[in-house]
Amino acid sequence: MQIKKVGASRPVNWTVWRNIPEAKLWQAVALSLDIDPDKVQHNRDSWMAESYLFDESQEFKDRMQVATACAGRSLKTATLSLTHVEECKVELAVFTAWAKTLKWIICKDLIAIAHNAPRLAPTNIHTDTRLDPRERNSLLRIIRALDVMAGLKDRGAASPLFEQLQKLGFTDGPGDTTIRKLLEQARALEPDSKPL
């Protein structure tokens, strides 16, 4: 099946994009439809909506809706944005592989550059895994606050947390034992002052 030339009047400069390994989420969607990201039609009322609105085809809008809903979940992103998911950076190779799982028709040029692209290390992951005592204590306090907010049971909370981590795509740990241990440590923290 051939891709419908959605961006035929706005062709991508593949000489440039062939050398760019990652793009913003909305740019990757445009590239998947063979639309030059520099020629994407942004809605002039976006500033009022406080989000990105596009004056593009329904196919573009549908892909944006799916991509933003999956960003950071089934679609691994190199960076995250809490306010504008459309601005998340994604490796084009990762985006293309993900889009193929959805059976999207993707332009052959994007498939070719994604196939030949070197894999990047995620830029939102801190490579030094050692925490100083202050950082560890801060993280334990955050875990404790989230524990209270979520109303986790005193016993048996590790398994649902482990399942949630798996659903979020964190399949490389932590395991049940580590989760249990961290929850115990967080719950054992003594407050600095009397709770409000």
C-alpha positions as CSV (number, residue, x, y, z in Angstrom):
1,M,0.0,0.0,0.0
2,Q,1.4,3.4,-1.0
3,I,1.3,6.4,1.4
4,K,-1.2,9.0,0.3
5,K,0.8,12.1,-0.5
6,V,-0.6,14.3,2.3
7,G,2.4,16.5,2.2
8,A,2.9,16.5,-1.5
9,S,2.7,20.3,-1.7
10,R,5.1,20.6,1.3
11,P,7.8,18.1,0.6
12,V,10.3,17.2,3.3
13,N,14.0,18.2,2.8
14,W,15.3,14.7,3.4
15,T,18.8,15.9,2.8
16,V,18.5,17.8,6.1
17,W,16.3,15.4,8.0
18,R,18.4,12.4,7.1
19,N,21.0,13.9,9.5
20,I,18.7,14.6,12.4
21,P,18.3,11.6,14.7
22,E,15.5,13.0,16.9
23,A,12.6,15.4,16.6
24,K,9.8,16.9,18.5
25,L,6.7,14.7,18.6
26,W,4.7,16.9,16.3
27,Q,7.7,17.0,13.8
28,A,7.9,13.2,13.8
29,V,4.1,13.0,13.0
30,A,4.6,15.5,10.2
31,L,7.6,13.5,8.8
32,S,5.5,10.3,9.0
33,L,3.1,11.9,6.6
34,D,5.9,13.3,4.4
35,I,5.1,16.9,5.5
36,D,8.1,19.2,6.1
37,P,7.9,20.2,9.8
38,D,8.9,23.7,8.8
39,K,5.7,23.9,6.7
40,V,3.3,22.5,9.2
41,Q,0.3,24.8,9.6
42,H,-0.1,25.9,13.2
43,N,-3.5,27.2,14.3
44,R,-3.2,30.9,15.2
45,D,-5.5,30.4,18.2
46,S,-3.1,27.9,19.9
47,W,-2.0,30.5,22.4
48,M,-5.6,30.8,23.7
49,A,-5.9,27.1,24.1
50,E,-2.6,26.9,25.8
51,S,-1.8,23.9,23.7
52,Y,-0.7,23.1,20.2
53,L,-3.5,23.2,17.6
54,F,-2.8,22.4,14.0
55,D,-4.6,23.4,10.8
56,E,-3.7,20.1,9.2
57,S,-5.5,17.0,7.8
58,Q,-7.6,14.8,10.0
59,E,-4.9,12.1,9.6
60,F,-2.4,14.4,11.1
61,K,-4.7,15.3,14.0
62,D,-5.5,11.6,14.6
63,R,-1.8,10.7,14.7
64,M,-1.1,13.6,17.0
65,Q,-3.8,12.4,19.4
66,V,-2.5,8.9,19.5
67,A,1.2,10.0,19.8
68,T,0.5,12.4,22.6
69,A,-1.5,9.8,24.5
70,C,1.2,7.2,24.1
71,A,4.2,9.5,24.7
72,G,6.3,8.2,27.7
73,R,4.2,5.0,27.7
74,S,4.3,2.7,24.7
75,L,6.1,5.4,22.7
76,K,9.5,5.9,24.4
77,T,10.5,9.6,24.4
78,A,14.0,11.0,24.8
79,T,12.6,13.9,26.8
80,L,9.4,14.6,28.5
81,S,7.3,17.8,28.8
82,L,4.7,18.1,31.5
83,T,3.0,21.1,29.8
84,H,3.3,20.4,26.1
85,V,3.6,16.8,25.2
86,E,3.9,17.7,21.6
87,E,7.3,19.2,22.4
88,C,8.7,15.9,23.7
89,K,11.8,14.7,21.8
90,V,11.6,11.3,20.2
91,E,14.2,9.3,18.3
92,L,13.0,9.0,14.7
93,A,14.0,5.3,14.7
94,V,11.9,4.7,17.9
95,F,9.0,6.7,16.6
96,T,9.0,4.8,13.3
97,A,9.2,1.4,14.9
98,W,6.3,2.4,17.3
99,A,4.2,3.8,14.4
100,K,4.7,0.5,12.5
101,T,3.2,-1.4,15.4
102,L,0.1,0.7,14.9
103,K,0.1,-0.3,11.2
104,W,0.4,3.4,10.2
105,I,1.5,3.9,6.6
106,I,4.8,5.8,6.9
107,C,6.7,7.5,4.1
108,K,9.6,5.4,2.8
109,D,12.2,8.1,3.4
110,L,11.5,8.2,7.2
111,I,11.6,4.4,7.3
112,A,15.0,4.5,5.5
113,I,16.6,7.1,7.8
114,A,15.1,5.4,10.9
115,H,16.6,2.1,9.8
116,N,20.0,3.6,9.3
117,A,20.0,5.9,12.4
118,P,22.4,5.2,15.3
119,R,20.6,4.7,18.6
120,L,20.9,7.6,21.0
121,A,21.1,7.3,24.7
122,P,18.0,8.8,26.3
123,T,18.8,12.3,27.4
124,N,16.4,12.4,30.3
125,I,18.2,9.6,32.2
126,H,20.9,10.5,34.7
127,T,23.8,8.1,34.1
128,D,25.4,8.4,37.6
129,T,23.2,6.1,39.6
130,R,24.7,7.0,43.0
131,L,22.7,9.3,45.1
132,D,24.1,11.5,47.8
133,P,22.3,11.2,51.2
134,R,20.3,14.4,50.7
135,E,19.0,13.2,47.3
136,R,18.1,9.8,48.7
137,N,16.3,11.3,51.7
138,S,14.4,13.7,49.4
139,L,13.3,10.8,47.1
140,L,12.2,8.8,50.2
141,R,10.1,11.7,51.4
142,I,8.5,12.0,47.9
143,I,7.8,8.3,48.0
144,R,6.2,8.7,51.4
145,A,4.0,11.6,50.3
146,L,2.9,9.7,47.2
147,D,2.2,6.6,49.4
148,V,-0.1,8.7,51.6
149,M,-1.8,10.4,48.7
150,A,-2.4,7.1,47.0
151,G,-3.7,5.5,50.1
152,L,-1.6,2.4,49.7
153,K,-2.3,-0.5,52.0
154,D,0.3,-1.2,54.7
155,R,0.7,-4.7,53.4
156,G,0.7,-5.9,49.8
157,A,1.4,-2.5,48.2
158,A,4.6,-3.7,46.4
159,S,2.8,-5.9,43.9
160,P,0.4,-3.3,42.5
161,L,3.3,-0.8,42.3
162,F,5.4,-3.4,40.4
163,E,2.5,-4.0,38.0
164,Q,2.1,-0.2,37.4
165,L,5.8,0.2,36.7
166,Q,5.5,-2.7,34.1
167,K,2.4,-1.0,32.5
168,L,4.5,2.3,32.2
169,G,7.2,0.4,30.4
170,F,9.7,0.2,33.2
171,T,10.4,-3.5,32.7
172,D,14.0,-3.4,33.9
173,G,13.1,-2.9,37.6
174,P,12.8,-2.2,40.4
175,G,11.4,-5.6,41.5
176,D,9.0,-6.5,44.3
177,T,11.7,-6.8,46.9
178,T,13.3,-3.4,46.1
179,I,9.8,-1.7,46.1
180,R,8.9,-3.3,49.4
181,K,12.3,-2.2,50.9
182,L,11.9,1.4,49.7
183,L,8.3,1.7,50.9
184,E,9.5,0.4,54.3
185,Q,12.3,3.0,54.4
186,A,10.0,5.8,53.3
187,R,7.3,4.9,55.9
188,A,10.0,4.8,58.6
189,L,11.1,8.4,58.1
190,E,10.5,10.7,61.0
191,P,9.1,14.1,60.1
192,D,11.2,17.3,60.7
193,S,8.2,18.9,62.4
194,K,4.7,18.2,63.5
195,P,2.4,17.3,60.5
196,L,-0.1,19.9,59.5
